Amino acid sequence: MTKDHDHTLKDVIQQLLKAYGWSNHLDGVELMNSWEKVVGGIIANHTQDLKVRKRILYVKLDSSVIRNELMMARSKIVTSLNKEVGKSVIDDLVLR
């Protein structure tokens, strides 16, 4: 085996994730796992569901008061979540 065929395990795994289309899904999972760190524990406790579809994060909340407060900070939350993950995963946030 020559040195031309040497690849790191990280590179091989990244190629597999990209080839099978799992990369975007894992980015979404990482983003959802960052939700509590970005918005805080109180808001996370009122969060019932998180889903990422087509670069939009859908958030289901059990409090209309918190939903209204988060509506005012939507763009800041999107920016903070993407920054936490280290890449642009979502473009928008929909609060339900």
Summary of the structure (lengths in Angstrom):
residues: 96
radius of gyration: 17.0
end to end distance: 55.8
largest distance: 63.1
contacts: 230
relative contact order: 0.16
helix: 59%
strand: 18%
